[in-house]
């Protein structure tokens, strides 16, 4: 007989949030030819600066043609799949009856979730008009449960770029029709607008009935009115049609104009524009109080049409938000900025979100120097729309194949040309082995020929060998770069060589290296193109005028970044896991128990952290995600000297105190970033104005004030940030000031680990910050007496390639110090590409034995230093990069089931961290007399 003993584990349910939006139903309506002609006329009118809406009819009609499929599939198109019309009471293939009318469409043979049914609605949509959308949808196929259908707009722009506008999403199933609803408003008119329905998993058929895209009338009168591009909802009088009502000057005068500059400046749209004049400070401008009109934790976007007038021909115009909380705390939020000119109107765009409640909110424009007027034609603030990620179709990519033609120079200079007036020739004597970083990633390859290109007569630094590669590139694919380079004997010292792309009129950095004339050096890097260019050339440049440049074995190839993952997993198992033996005692051996063990790891103790700001901790959704998924934190600005002492003798430790209390409450360890910042642009003005003696006194006061206050409340301190890229304190106080900062920090705070911290070390893109330069810098500090406990790599990286990152880590590891990624972020417009970038970095770091922590430089949209680097959208929606991060966190948890052995032991291999253990103990009893058998009660 057997009885079971078990451990009961209680789990709290995960909190979930659901928002339900309800909209009034509306009936389908037909559309006449006169309506279509009116819409086309409106499109042409927009190109002249305004759109006129002429009648109630054109505003209130369904713009979808053949919305009920009564005319078959006329006006509809199946996007890379197949569609047919089902009719009758119940179609035999789907078993579904029409939801309305007599027919519906069936979209089948779908191999991707984005495949569906689409209709071109170009010419039938107006700028600034809100459109309500509805469609009845369901699915048919082998998968059970809920699936999602989605309505989307594809916007094809005049510059050939494509963007996507999310409309709405609905969970659907096989046994009934569901109503998908949403809405959209266009703020500009693209060349082509396509409406489509998509979403269910591949293999599932999508059924569609009664599609309606219904314009909401801006007015209920039949009078014609002008709708300038992007009618707003938050700002009052956004186009100055009511003069300057609701607007005021922020420390300056504002005026209303029909023209300026003797009639040369006219509004881009409408009749009027405003100017902020007599500005005496950069923060002077035009403003509007929007208190009570914006809701916390909702993302808003601003679109302003601006230009400048006055002394400057070009100046930066910024949109900013000033808010005040109920306790009087003030905050300035930067929304967006743009280089404006005195020649043309430009669009200033940006987004913002308020984390906490406010008692006052004012939006304003600022920026240009005094004497320059800010002109504004319109300013709109409205709820930001989130675009779904466009489909990423990368098939049959020739990974590891060099796209450089005649790379080995066996055909002389064929396909090569000089950039500029320099001369090219072929010489011999270069390495015959591939550059090491390329060797790990490239496919089948032969030895190099030993030939190289010699570029002579260079009269400009940008001159060197080049090759056109326009037709060889695939968008969104990461390319790795490697070559051997050297400079001629006329070089008077080390030279910087840069491998670059000329993408139309833009320069793209693919790698930097510092070289000498006595040997060949490897140059390495990577790049990615995300917008279709008209011309791309690759070239090498950099050495001083008159210095010869030599290049051999240039390889540029698409790299399969996932090919390393199996090897990295083996390294992770070796580096991060340990053999664990559980021994169970206290059980009577005579009863010969069998113990069934179930082990679930709940938390990996490896440090995964994130940057946070004080305002973030007022956002409940932000806090929820942070405390669940991170165990370390670093403060974005709140501990920096310019924040804690913006004016000499006036201290602000309140924000840091509040954040530190928050982290302690949630059991999160913190890094102190930073005591000093060596880059001059990051030093506050009052510090810059000090003489040598006063500056030295201020440095001592900073060390004593900060470290006496916090001591080891921060587990780490970045002592002097970015010393490879700045020299403010060294230039003014001498070489030994840096070591002094470390020594004093150790004296005042002996328990905290002291770090150096810098950027561009791990990706080959910055000759100032190569691993070799960083090693030399650290050794120099140590020789001067600096107690360095750790190496900080900021990790602000683009299109990372594993072998390059790993090579940098290997070099730094020879110092024997712990390495932390302290500010990791990756940026890519496409969130799927961003997810791949993040996964590469996390796997490479986690697999390396010298890396002891990874801290992200934020994760929440609008609170990141780099655009397109967030993991979670502004309103809390987790994107593909966020999902990838969470999946890796789950992957790096150990779970196992089994039974104890004959010695009462259970062995497994697992990660460091916290585990839940469940035991089921089975006793096999051998009774002498079955009639007198007994049981153990649990």
HULINZI-V45431 format. One record per residue. RES is the residue in one letter. D_CENTER is the distance of its C-alpha to the mean C-alpha in Angstrom with 2 decimals. Layout:
{{RES D_CENTER} {RES D_CENTER}}
This chain:
{{X 59.98} {X 56.55} {X 54.81} {X 51.08} {X 49.64} {X 45.94} {X 43.43} {X 41.86} {X 38.17} {X 36.86} {X 33.24} {X 31.91} {X 30.32} {X 26.59} {X 26.15} {X 24.83} {X 24.19} {X 25.08} {X 25.20} {X 27.83} {X 28.07} {X 31.56} {X 32.63} {X 36.18} {X 37.41} {X 38.49} {X 40.88} {X 40.35} {X 42.07} {X 43.18} {X 42.32} {X 44.99} {X 45.01} {X 45.51} {X 42.25} {X 40.41} {X 42.19} {X 41.26} {X 37.55} {X 37.80} {X 39.57} {X 36.84} {X 34.26} {X 36.51} {X 37.01} {X 33.31} {X 33.33} {X 36.08} {X 34.07} {X 34.99} {X 35.54} {X 38.80} {X 39.24} {X 42.91} {X 43.83} {X 43.15} {X 43.47} {X 40.57} {X 38.36} {X 39.33} {X 39.39} {X 37.23} {X 35.47} {X 35.17} {X 38.16} {X 40.04} {X 38.01} {X 40.38} {X 40.88} {X 44.58} {X 44.51} {X 42.96} {X 39.64} {X 40.51} {X 37.51} {X 35.15} {X 33.42} {X 32.21} {X 28.86} {X 29.46} {X 31.68} {X 35.12} {X 36.43} {X 39.91} {X 41.77} {X 43.30} {X 46.23} {X 49.02} {X 49.32} {X 47.21} {X 45.81} {X 47.14} {X 43.99} {X 41.60} {X 44.14} {X 42.59} {X 44.52} {X 43.06} {X 41.49} {X 43.18} {X 45.61} {X 46.76} {X 43.82} {X 40.16} {X 37.87} {X 36.83} {X 33.81} {X 34.42} {X 33.69} {X 29.95} {X 28.10} {X 24.49} {X 23.14} {X 22.24} {X 25.88} {X 28.12} {X 30.28} {X 29.43} {X 31.35} {X 30.97} {X 31.32} {X 31.06} {X 33.72} {X 33.96} {X 31.08} {X 31.30} {X 28.92} {X 28.46} {X 30.27} {X 28.92} {X 29.53} {X 30.13} {X 29.65} {X 31.49} {X 32.49} {X 34.37} {X 32.79} {X 33.67} {X 33.30} {X 35.84} {X 35.62} {X 35.93} {X 33.00} {X 34.03} {X 32.14} {X 29.59} {X 27.31} {X 25.01} {X 25.72} {X 23.41} {X 24.16} {X 21.84} {X 22.36} {X 21.64} {X 21.69} {X 22.96} {X 22.97} {X 25.68} {X 23.57} {X 23.14} {X 19.45} {X 18.77} {X 16.64} {X 17.10} {X 18.14} {X 18.41} {X 21.94} {X 22.93} {X 23.24} {X 26.32} {X 27.44} {X 30.41} {X 33.17} {X 36.21} {X 38.97} {X 38.30} {X 36.68} {X 33.76} {X 32.83} {X 29.27} {X 28.53} {X 25.96} {X 25.83} {X 24.15} {X 24.79} {X 24.14} {X 23.54} {X 24.34} {X 26.40} {X 24.97} {X 27.47} {X 27.40} {X 26.42} {X 26.66} {X 26.81} {X 26.43} {X 26.60} {X 24.77} {X 23.47} {X 26.10} {X 25.79} {X 27.41} {X 31.17} {X 31.45} {X 33.27} {X 32.08} {X 34.90} {X 34.52} {X 37.09} {X 37.49} {X 34.31} {X 34.30} {X 32.13} {X 34.05} {X 33.64} {X 34.12} {X 36.68} {X 35.73} {X 39.41} {X 42.28} {X 44.77} {X 45.69} {X 45.42} {X 43.27} {X 40.45} {X 37.66} {X 34.04} {X 31.90} {X 28.43} {X 26.15} {X 28.59} {X 27.03} {X 27.82} {X 27.22} {X 28.71} {X 32.46} {X 34.10} {X 30.87} {X 32.92} {X 35.82} {X 38.28} {X 39.91} {X 40.15} {X 38.45} {X 38.79} {X 36.02} {X 34.83} {X 35.89} {X 35.57} {X 33.57} {X 36.15} {X 37.37} {X 39.19} {X 37.80} {X 39.76} {X 39.79} {X 40.41} {X 41.33} {X 41.36} {X 41.12} {X 42.23} {X 45.47} {X 43.81} {X 41.21} {X 38.26} {X 38.04} {X 35.46} {X 32.99} {X 33.87} {X 36.46} {X 39.30} {X 37.94} {X 35.38} {X 35.34} {X 35.35} {X 34.68} {X 37.58} {X 39.42} {X 36.25} {X 37.11} {X 33.77} {X 30.21} {X 29.28} {X 32.04} {X 31.13} {X 31.45} {X 30.43} {X 30.79} {X 31.14} {X 28.97} {X 30.08} {X 30.33} {X 28.42} {X 24.90} {X 24.21} {X 22.23} {X 19.09} {X 18.92} {X 16.25} {X 18.04} {X 17.46} {X 19.82} {X 21.37} {X 24.04} {X 26.33} {X 27.38} {X 29.33} {X 31.43} {X 35.17} {X 37.28} {X 37.27} {X 33.91} {X 33.02} {X 29.25} {X 27.41} {X 24.07} {X 24.15} {X 21.88} {X 21.55} {X 21.80} {X 22.78} {X 25.46} {X 26.02} {X 28.76} {X 29.13} {X 32.45} {X 33.26} {X 32.85} {X 29.58} {X 27.86} {X 24.21} {X 22.79} {X 19.38} {X 17.90} {X 16.80} {X 16.57} {X 18.58} {X 20.13} {X 22.89} {X 25.89} {X 29.27} {X 32.87} {X 33.19} {X 30.89} {X 28.97} {X 25.18} {X 22.53} {X 20.52} {X 17.54} {X 15.30} {X 14.46} {X 15.71} {X 16.67} {X 19.63} {X 19.50} {X 23.27} {X 26.48} {X 27.68} {X 31.17} {X 30.28} {X 27.49} {X 27.92} {X 25.67} {X 26.65} {X 26.16} {X 26.78} {X 26.28} {X 29.02} {X 31.85} {X 35.11} {X 37.34} {X 34.61} {X 34.43} {X 31.31} {X 32.07} {X 30.31} {X 31.29} {X 29.18} {X 26.58} {X 25.05} {X 23.06} {X 22.37} {X 20.35} {X 16.90} {X 16.65} {X 13.86} {X 13.93} {X 14.13} {X 12.34} {X 14.98} {X 17.07} {X 16.39} {X 19.95} {X 20.37} {X 23.99} {X 26.62} {X 24.46} {X 26.98} {X 25.19} {X 26.92} {X 28.95} {X 29.20} {X 28.63} {X 30.65} {X 34.17} {X 37.13} {X 34.99} {X 38.14} {X 40.14} {X 42.99} {X 43.37} {X 43.59} {X 41.21} {X 40.68} {X 37.20} {X 36.69} {X 37.27} {X 37.28} {X 34.74} {X 37.08} {X 40.73} {X 40.54} {X 42.52} {X 41.49} {X 43.75} {X 43.74} {X 44.81} {X 45.12} {X 44.37} {X 40.63} {X 39.27} {X 39.89} {X 37.14} {X 33.54} {X 31.05} {X 30.26} {X 26.49} {X 27.09} {X 29.95} {X 27.87} {X 25.69} {X 28.11} {X 30.57} {X 34.30} {X 35.24} {X 38.40} {X 39.29} {X 38.69} {X 41.74} {X 42.12} {X 41.87} {X 39.61} {X 39.07} {X 40.62} {X 39.45} {X 42.22} {X 43.21} {X 39.74} {X 40.25} {X 36.57} {X 33.77} {X 31.69} {X 34.55} {X 34.49} {X 34.48} {X 32.21} {X 31.74} {X 30.35} {X 27.91} {X 26.72} {X 27.94} {X 26.82} {X 23.04} {X 21.09} {X 17.85} {X 14.66} {X 16.86} {X 16.31} {X 19.49} {X 21.07} {X 23.50} {X 26.64} {X 29.93} {X 32.87} {X 33.53} {X 36.34} {X 38.03} {X 41.70} {X 44.31} {X 44.33} {X 41.17} {X 42.21} {X 39.41} {X 36.00} {X 33.99} {X 30.32} {X 29.58} {X 26.41} {X 25.51} {X 23.76} {X 23.10} {X 24.44} {X 22.35} {X 24.56} {X 24.69} {X 21.60} {X 21.59} {X 19.10} {X 19.54} {X 20.25} {X 22.01} {X 24.38} {X 27.44} {X 30.43} {X 33.64} {X 37.39} {X 40.41} {X 41.87} {X 39.56} {X 36.80} {X 33.20} {X 30.25} {X 27.25} {X 24.09} {X 20.49} {X 18.15} {X 16.47} {X 15.07} {X 16.07} {X 14.14} {X 16.92} {X 20.60} {X 22.47} {X 26.20} {X 26.88} {X 25.35} {X 27.41} {X 26.85} {X 28.89} {X 29.70} {X 30.50} {X 30.82} {X 34.26} {X 36.68} {X 39.06} {X 41.85} {X 40.19} {X 40.26} {X 37.10} {X 37.38} {X 34.98} {X 35.58} {X 33.97} {X 30.77} {X 28.66} {X 25.50} {X 24.65} {X 22.02} {X 21.24} {X 21.25} {X 18.78} {X 20.01} {X 23.57} {X 23.32} {X 22.30} {X 25.96} {X 27.00} {X 24.18} {X 25.30} {X 28.80} {X 27.73} {X 25.87} {X 29.07} {X 31.13} {X 29.07} {X 27.76} {X 30.54} {X 34.10} {X 37.35} {X 38.40} {X 41.94} {X 42.85} {X 46.56} {X 48.27} {X 51.63} {X 54.15} {X 54.88} {X 58.52} {X 58.80} {X 61.83} {X 59.82} {X 57.58} {X 54.30} {X 51.35} {X 48.05} {X 45.06} {X 41.82} {X 38.43} {X 35.57} {X 32.08} {X 29.59} {X 27.80} {X 25.74} {X 24.81} {X 25.75} {X 23.47} {X 21.36} {X 17.80} {X 16.58} {X 14.02} {X 14.12} {X 15.70} {X 17.45} {X 20.84} {X 19.93} {X 17.54} {X 20.66} {X 22.27} {X 19.88} {X 21.50} {X 18.69} {X 16.35} {X 19.33} {X 20.11} {X 16.83} {X 16.87} {X 20.52} {X 20.43} {X 17.71} {X 17.99} {X 21.22} {X 20.30} {X 18.85} {X 18.49} {X 18.87} {X 16.62} {X 19.61} {X 22.47} {X 24.34} {X 24.10} {X 27.45} {X 26.62} {X 25.70} {X 28.63} {X 31.16} {X 30.12} {X 33.86} {X 36.34} {X 37.93} {X 35.80} {X 33.63} {X 30.75} {X 30.13} {X 29.88} {X 26.08} {X 25.90} {X 28.92} {X 27.45} {X 24.22} {X 26.34} {X 28.59} {X 25.73} {X 24.60} {X 28.26} {X 28.86} {X 26.24} {X 27.20} {X 24.02} {X 24.68} {X 23.28} {X 22.65} {X 24.22} {X 21.98} {X 23.84} {X 27.59} {X 27.56} {X 25.20} {X 26.94} {X 25.10} {X 27.37} {X 24.84} {X 23.78} {X 27.45} {X 28.95} {X 31.79} {X 34.61} {X 33.89} {X 33.92} {X 37.31} {X 39.05} {X 41.67} {X 41.71} {X 43.72} {X 41.84} {X 38.48} {X 39.76} {X 40.95} {X 37.59} {X 35.88} {X 38.44} {X 37.98} {X 34.21} {X 34.72} {X 37.51} {X 35.99} {X 32.60} {X 33.87} {X 37.08} {X 35.20} {X 32.58} {X 34.16} {X 32.50} {X 30.65} {X 27.65} {X 27.86} {X 26.31} {X 26.43} {X 24.64} {X 27.87} {X 27.12} {X 23.53} {X 22.80} {X 26.43} {X 25.69} {X 24.32} {X 26.65} {X 30.31} {X 31.11} {X 33.15} {X 34.57} {X 35.87} {X 37.64} {X 38.78} {X 39.25} {X 37.87} {X 38.85} {X 36.88} {X 33.83} {X 35.97} {X 37.68} {X 34.45} {X 33.91} {X 37.59} {X 37.77} {X 34.64} {X 36.32} {X 39.59} {X 38.12} {X 35.78} {X 37.14} {X 35.17} {X 31.56} {X 29.91} {X 29.34} {X 26.42} {X 25.65} {X 22.00} {X 20.47} {X 17.68} {X 17.66} {X 20.27} {X 18.86} {X 17.85} {X 20.99} {X 19.60} {X 21.58} {X 25.34} {X 25.57} {X 23.45} {X 24.72} {X 25.61} {X 29.21} {X 28.73} {X 27.07} {X 29.95} {X 32.51} {X 31.01} {X 31.13} {X 34.64} {X 35.82} {X 34.68} {X 36.41} {X 39.54} {X 39.65} {X 39.59} {X 35.99} {X 35.37} {X 31.90} {X 30.75} {X 27.27} {X 24.83} {X 21.35} {X 18.66} {X 15.65} {X 13.42} {X 10.97} {X 11.05} {X 10.35} {X 11.97} {X 13.76} {X 17.26} {X 19.10} {X 22.49} {X 21.30} {X 19.42} {X 22.43} {X 24.90} {X 23.50} {X 23.72} {X 27.22} {X 28.38} {X 27.22} {X 28.73} {X 32.21} {X 32.20} {X 32.41} {X 29.96} {X 27.18} {X 23.71} {X 20.68} {X 17.02} {X 16.71} {X 13.28} {X 11.07} {X 7.39} {X 6.04} {X 4.37} {X 5.79} {X 7.06} {X 8.63} {X 7.15} {X 10.27} {X 9.74} {X 6.43} {X 8.87} {X 11.51} {X 9.97} {X 9.50} {X 12.96} {X 14.52} {X 13.76} {X 14.87} {X 17.91} {X 18.97} {X 18.86} {X 20.56} {X 23.15} {X 24.22} {X 27.18} {X 26.50} {X 23.11} {X 23.91} {X 20.69} {X 16.89} {X 15.12} {X 11.38} {X 10.54} {X 9.70} {X 8.16} {X 9.10} {X 7.84} {X 9.98} {X 10.63} {X 8.05} {X 9.54} {X 6.90} {X 5.77} {X 3.09} {X 1.34} {X 3.87} {X 6.59} {X 9.05} {X 9.69} {X 11.79} {X 14.92} {X 14.30} {X 13.46} {X 11.84} {X 9.72} {X 10.36} {X 8.03} {X 9.83} {X 13.00} {X 12.84} {X 12.64} {X 15.51} {X 17.39} {X 17.48} {X 18.69} {X 21.36} {X 22.23} {X 22.97} {X 25.62} {X 29.24} {X 31.45} {X 34.99} {X 38.33} {X 41.83} {X 45.27} {X 46.90} {X 49.21} {X 52.92} {X 52.30} {X 50.19} {X 46.98} {X 43.60} {X 41.37} {X 37.73} {X 34.77} {X 31.80} {X 28.91} {X 29.59} {X 29.04} {X 30.64} {X 32.54} {X 34.55} {X 37.88} {X 40.14} {X 43.67} {X 46.20} {X 49.59} {X 52.25} {X 55.87} {X 58.36} {X 61.82} {X 65.16} {X 67.81} {X 71.51} {X 72.63} {X 70.23} {X 72.18} {X 71.33} {X 67.65} {X 65.26} {X 61.55} {X 59.08} {X 57.52} {X 53.89}}
